[in-house]
Amino acid sequence: MSAISHSSFRNPQFDVFFILLLPVFAIAVASIANTSSILYNLIFSLNIFFLGYHHVISTYTRLGISQLSDSETRFLTLILPFIVIAFVFTCIYINSSWLISTIYLHWQWWHYTRQSEGVSKAIRYKVQSSEGGNELFNRIVFYAVPIAAFSFMSARNPNTFLFMEVRTLPISMSVAIALVCIVIILQCIWLYNQIGALRSGKLKPRHFGYLVSHQTIYWVAYALFTDINVGWLAINIWHNSQYISFVWHYNSQKFQKGFDKNHPVISWLSQQGYLRVFCYFSVSILVTYFFYSGVDWSIKQLSPYTSLPLIVIAYQSINFHHYIVDTCIWKLRKKSIRENI
């Protein structure tokens, strides 16, 4: 199936929501959370359940309808979870709980960045857009912003992250500031090239808008917000809501021809119409609730028999497994993915 040029990624309303409103919403909500610890804890809890847990479940709905080989699916669902659990358990057992939170902070940053690049490529493919200037330079800028922003956060040397001991990259503030200045110069060069590409029609507005939103959310979350937890909340809300929306979009495209007897539930839920959209997200929330309630129940039953922090082992194992699975099921070079973007 050859790519067909579209002016929109999905439609004008979805595109504005997906590209513009999600990062604005994430930054606004994090700013509100920054005003008091009570609001932070409330927003943190709502984000974790309705977006964080939900976006992990979205990964597994995608895995369920993926076209991976039987051996790949078996490995990801039956073998990989035990490998991840063993790794997390080992880190905890040797009394390196700080290692888990440190891996979580850095791996999550990488996970965010890779997902953002994937979304950028999907939009570029769908609207048939190309950035101006050198392709390698553009990709360097795409990654340089997250690196510089994250380095600036690391230079503040936070001692805790989400109530856990953490260790960040050993970068001095002077080095971080120098890196930020260099990247801002690169951004200015990049922006000059993109303005020319916009005028020529080579770069489409939606693609450009997403690239700008990508750069903005990283600067705000990791550099402008001085509290690592507030910055994390901003980019986590953006990432989670973006992923949930993207998976819904993908499913609705995949099953746009109607009911599929091979995937009866997800194909029925993914049909057009406000009622189906409501049902889709309601069922997703219910699945999320029952899955994580089961995890919590299991932890409660096992806790009397060990002093190990089972909640950390369980939840970080789920997170790390999700990161790995996500890299396997979203590859735009696969025809089955491109056709349903």
FIROZA-629632 format. One record per residue (C-alpha): x, y, z; residue in three letters. Coordinates in steps of 0.02 Angstrom, whole numbers. Last residue first. Layout:
<sites>
X	Y	Z	rest
X	Y	Z	ALA
...
</sites>
This chain:
<sites>
X	Y	Z	rest
-87	246	534	ILE
-165	78	493	ASN
-73	38	331	GLU
93	94	403	ARG
83	-31	546	ILE
44	-183	439	SER
178	-130	315	LYS
314	-139	446	LYS
439	3	429	ARG
333	99	553	LEU
388	-16	694	LYS
274	-14	846	TRP
256	-188	921	ILE
435	-227	972	CYS
489	-64	1055	THR
329	-62	1157	ASP
362	-236	1222	VAL
525	-178	1300	ILE
452	-25	1385	TYR
300	-123	1446	HIS
411	-254	1526	HIS
502	-114	1618	PHE
340	-40	1682	ASN
264	-207	1736	ILE
425	-254	1825	SER
425	-82	1906	GLN
250	-113	1972	TYR
280	-286	2042	ALA
453	-262	2118	ILE
409	-93	2193	VAL
246	-159	2268	ILE
338	-313	2332	LEU
454	-209	2441	PRO
544	-360	2518	LEU
504	-398	2699	SER
427	-564	2655	THR
287	-683	2707	TYR
160	-555	2767	PRO
173	-464	2598	SER
114	-610	2491	LEU
-74	-588	2508	GLN
-67	-398	2497	LYS
45	-405	2343	ILE
-76	-524	2257	SER
-223	-410	2297	TRP
-128	-259	2227	ASP
-90	-351	2064	VAL
-270	-409	2049	GLY
-331	-232	2079	SER
-209	-181	1943	TYR
-290	-296	1816	PHE
-469	-263	1874	PHE
-452	-73	1866	TYR
-359	-70	1700	THR
-488	-185	1622	VAL
-624	-68	1684	LEU
-532	85	1619	ILE
-511	5	1447	SER
-695	-45	1447	VAL
-744	135	1481	SER
-622	198	1350	PHE
-693	91	1211	TYR
-873	112	1269	CYS
-860	302	1262	PHE
-779	291	1090	VAL
-917	172	1036	ARG
-1050	294	1095	LEU
-965	442	1011	TYR
-964	357	841	GLY
-840	258	737	GLN
-794	77	773	GLN
-653	30	891	SER
-760	-55	1023	LEU
-825	-184	900	TRP
-650	-221	833	SER
-580	-235	1010	ILE
-712	-359	1064	VAL
-727	-469	910	PRO
-543	-489	864	HIS
-543	-638	744	ASN
-727	-604	704	LYS
-682	-431	641	ASP
-824	-304	646	PHE
-811	-156	529	GLY
-704	-91	386	LYS
-627	39	503	GLN
-549	-99	607	PHE
-366	-51	584	LYS
-404	134	579	GLN
-504	130	741	SER
-366	26	822	ASN
-230	148	768	TYR
-326	300	829	HIS
-360	215	996	TRP
-176	171	1010	VAL
-127	351	971	PHE
-247	423	1099	SER
-183	309	1238	ILE
-3	349	1189	TYR
-30	537	1188	GLN
-121	533	1353	SER
21	436	1433	ASN
162	540	1359	HIS
84	708	1397	TRP
35	659	1575	ILE
210	589	1602	ASN
292	746	1532	ILE
202	859	1654	ALA
210	742	1804	LEU
397	715	1780	TRP
423	903	1784	GLY
324	912	1946	VAL
425	769	2022	ASN
593	842	1968	ILE
552	1009	2050	ASP
639	1150	1955	THR
512	1151	1814	PHE
598	1249	1675	LEU
729	1117	1629	ALA
655	941	1631	TYR
470	968	1601	ALA
473	1136	1512	VAL
619	1102	1396	TRP
555	927	1358	TYR
375	984	1326	ILE
433	1122	1208	THR
543	1015	1096	GLN
405	889	1064	HIS
276	1027	1040	SER
387	1107	907	VAL
406	940	816	LEU
218	912	825	TYR
179	1081	752	GLY
302	1053	610	PHE
218	890	563	HIS
47	969	573	ARG
102	1120	471	PRO
172	1016	327	LYS
354	1033	278	LEU
386	1031	90	LYS
257	1166	59	GLY
389	1292	4	SER
344	1413	143	ARG
349	1274	272	LEU
519	1216	211	ALA
588	1392	228	GLY
520	1406	404	ILE
595	1235	438	GLN
772	1288	393	ASN
765	1439	507	TYR
695	1331	647	LEU
839	1207	632	TRP
967	1347	641	ILE
878	1416	795	CYS
869	1243	871	GLN
1056	1218	846	LEU
1086	1381	940	ILE
970	1321	1078	ILE
1067	1157	1083	VAL
1232	1247	1110	ILE
1159	1354	1249	CYS
1085	1202	1336	VAL
1252	1111	1328	LEU
1341	1260	1404	ALA
1211	1267	1543	ILE
1233	1081	1578	ALA
1423	1098	1583	VAL
1410	1243	1706	SER
1282	1147	1810	MET
1401	1001	1832	SER
1350	831	1764	ILE
1360	670	1864	PRO
1205	588	1786	LEU
1067	560	1913	THR
1051	455	2069	ARG
885	415	2150	VAL
813	380	2322	GLU
625	354	2309	MET
480	472	2351	PHE
439	500	2167	LEU
620	546	2132	PHE
738	583	2275	THR
911	659	2294	ASN
898	783	2151	PRO
1066	831	2076	ASN
1021	998	1996	ARG
1142	946	1858	ALA
1027	800	1817	SER
885	920	1771	MET
1001	1015	1655	PHE
1059	850	1580	SER
878	801	1547	PHE
848	964	1455	ALA
1007	945	1353	ALA
972	764	1308	ILE
788	795	1268	PRO
836	942	1154	VAL
981	851	1072	ALA
871	706	1016	TYR
766	803	889	PHE
915	917	852	VAL
1020	768	801	ILE
877	704	694	ARG
868	869	602	ASN
1056	871	575	PHE
1048	696	500	LEU
909	747	381	GLU
999	904	320	ASN
888	1054	288	GLY
700	1064	282	GLY
589	933	361	GLU
484	820	253	SER
296	793	249	SER
184	663	171	GLN
36	694	289	VAL
30	512	347	LYS
217	477	340	TYR
266	634	435	ARG
130	603	565	ILE
191	425	591	ALA
373	481	596	LYS
334	609	731	SER
237	478	830	VAL
388	362	822	GLY
506	502	874	GLU
393	539	1022	SER
392	356	1071	GLN
581	351	1066	ARG
593	507	1174	THR
468	448	1304	TYR
553	278	1318	HIS
723	361	1337	TRP
657	468	1480	TRP
575	313	1554	GLN
741	221	1545	TRP
826	362	1640	HIS
701	382	1782	LEU
662	195	1797	TYR
846	147	1797	ILE
874	270	1939	THR
721	209	2034	SER
779	29	2017	ILE
959	70	2064	LEU
904	163	2220	TRP
826	-1	2279	SER
1000	-75	2280	SER
988	-188	2432	ASN
1055	-344	2347	ILE
877	-413	2350	TYR
803	-258	2268	ILE
917	-267	2116	CYS
892	-455	2105	THR
703	-439	2113	PHE
704	-311	1972	VAL
808	-427	1861	PHE
707	-582	1903	ALA
544	-489	1868	ILE
611	-434	1698	VAL
664	-610	1651	ILE
497	-679	1713	PHE
399	-554	1608	PRO
507	-595	1454	LEU
461	-779	1448	ILE
273	-798	1429	LEU
206	-638	1348	THR
353	-566	1252	LEU
431	-736	1212	PHE
267	-816	1161	ARG
225	-668	1049	THR
394	-674	964	GLU
382	-862	937	SER
207	-849	866	ASP
264	-716	743	SER
210	-538	773	LEU
55	-477	685	GLN
-9	-375	831	SER
-189	-390	889	ILE
-152	-442	1069	GLY
5	-336	1076	LEU
-100	-181	1044	ARG
-217	-226	1186	THR
-60	-256	1290	TYR
8	-83	1254	THR
-158	-3	1295	SER
-148	-86	1467	ILE
12	12	1498	VAL
-76	172	1444	HIS
-217	139	1567	HIS
-100	116	1714	TYR
-23	286	1680	GLY
-175	381	1615	LEU
-328	352	1724	PHE
-237	269	1870	PHE
-70	359	1882	ILE
-137	526	1822	ASN
-276	530	1951	LEU
-154	487	2090	SER
-27	619	2038	PHE
-165	749	2019	ILE
-221	719	2198	LEU
-45	710	2269	ASN
4	870	2179	TYR
-153	961	2233	LEU
-118	920	2415	ILE
67	963	2396	SER
23	1137	2336	SER
52	1256	2190	THR
154	1136	2083	ASN
0	1032	2045	ALA
-74	1180	1954	ILE
83	1196	1848	SER
77	1009	1814	ALA
-102	1028	1753	VAL
-54	1171	1637	ALA
98	1080	1567	ILE
-1	923	1529	ALA
-148	1020	1455	PHE
-34	1120	1340	VAL
55	959	1288	PRO
-112	873	1250	LEU
-195	1025	1171	LEU
-74	1053	1027	LEU
-31	893	934	ILE
-166	771	989	PHE
-310	891	1019	PHE
-274	998	866	VAL
-251	840	762	ASP
-411	760	828	PHE
-515	911	778	GLN
-433	933	607	PRO
-451	749	558	ASN
-336	599	569	ARG
-158	653	525	PHE
-229	792	419	SER
-181	864	248	SER
-167	688	181	HIS
-49	622	47	SER
-70	438	9	ILE
70	318	54	ALA
79	164	-53	SER
0	0	0	MET
</sites>
